[in-house]
Amino acid sequence: MPSGTADLDALFHALSDATRRAIVERLTHGAASVSTLAEPFAMSLPSVVQHLGVLERAGVVESEKTGRVRTYRLVPDATAPARAWLGRHRLPAEQRLDRLAEHLAGAPDA
């Protein structure tokens, strides 16, 4: 499997989980510590750290440790590969739907 495909798989996998998407949403407001990110979730801190690990391996977030505090932030343009992939598939799908609409518009009323 080409590296780009594996990277895209990891990105979609990382974003497929509602908890991880909520973490990403929180990080759009700025960097945050693990404990801050864990606050809204009814799960253990190690579970949140596992979610952060999935996001970090996929390149969505990066972390920095200062003393005992690990802080996470979003990686700029981390979702660019997914946007590009979706964009390549959007136009052909839209063209097929346009042809269907034209076909249906020209069909006699039943």
C-alpha positions in Angstrom: 0.0 0.0 0.0 1.5 3.4 -1.0 2.4 5.7 1.9 -0.1 8.3 0.9 -2.9 5.7 1.1 -1.8 4.6 4.6 -1.6 8.2 5.7 -5.1 8.9 4.4 -6.4 5.7 6.1 -4.9 6.9 9.4 -6.4 10.3 9.0 -9.9 9.0 8.3 -9.6 6.4 11.1 -8.5 9.2 13.6 -11.5 11.3 12.6 -14.0 8.4 12.6 -14.5 8.5 16.3 -16.8 11.1 18.0 -14.5 11.6 21.0 -11.5 12.3 18.8 -13.6 14.7 16.7 -14.7 16.5 19.9 -11.1 16.8 20.9 -10.2 18.3 17.5 -13.1 20.7 17.8 -11.8 21.8 21.3 -8.3 22.3 19.9 -9.6 24.7 17.2 -9.8 27.2 20.1 -6.2 26.8 21.0 -3.7 24.4 22.6 -4.8 22.6 25.7 -3.4 20.2 28.3 -4.4 16.6 28.5 -6.4 17.2 31.7 -8.3 20.1 30.1 -9.1 18.0 27.1 -10.3 15.2 29.3 -12.7 17.4 31.4 -15.8 17.0 29.3 -15.5 13.2 28.9 -16.8 10.5 31.2 -13.7 8.4 30.7 -10.4 7.8 32.4 -7.4 10.0 31.6 -5.5 7.0 30.1 -8.4 6.6 27.7 -8.2 10.2 26.6 -4.4 9.8 26.2 -5.1 6.8 23.9 -7.4 9.0 21.7 -4.7 11.7 21.6 -2.2 9.1 20.5 -4.4 8.1 17.6 -4.7 11.7 16.6 -1.0 12.3 16.9 0.0 9.2 14.9 -2.3 10.4 12.1 -0.6 13.8 12.2 -3.7 15.7 13.3 -2.2 17.0 16.6 1.2 17.5 18.0 2.2 17.6 21.6 4.8 19.3 23.8 5.8 18.4 27.3 6.8 21.1 29.7 7.6 19.7 33.2 4.7 17.3 34.0 2.2 19.0 31.6 1.7 17.7 28.1 0.0 20.2 25.8 -1.6 19.4 22.5 -2.3 21.6 19.5 -3.7 21.1 16.0 -1.2 20.6 13.2 -2.0 23.2 10.5 -3.5 21.7 7.3 -3.5 18.2 8.8 -6.7 17.5 7.0 -5.5 18.7 3.6 -5.0 15.2 2.2 -8.6 14.3 3.1 -9.9 17.5 1.6 -7.9 16.8 -1.6 -9.2 13.2 -1.8 -12.8 14.3 -1.3 -12.4 17.0 -3.9 -11.1 14.6 -6.5 -14.3 12.5 -6.0 -16.7 15.4 -5.8 -16.7 16.6 -9.4 -17.4 13.2 -11.0 -20.3 12.5 -8.6 -21.8 16.0 -9.2 -21.5 15.4 -13.0 -23.4 12.1 -12.7 -26.1 13.8 -10.6 -26.4 16.6 -13.2 -26.8 14.0 -16.0 -29.5 12.2 -13.9 -31.3 15.5 -13.4 -31.2 16.3 -17.1 -32.5 12.8 -17.9 -35.3 13.1 -15.4 -36.2 16.6 -16.6 -36.6 15.3 -20.2 -38.7 12.2 -19.2 -42.4 12.3 -20.0 -44.7 12.7 -17.0 -46.3 9.4 -16.0 
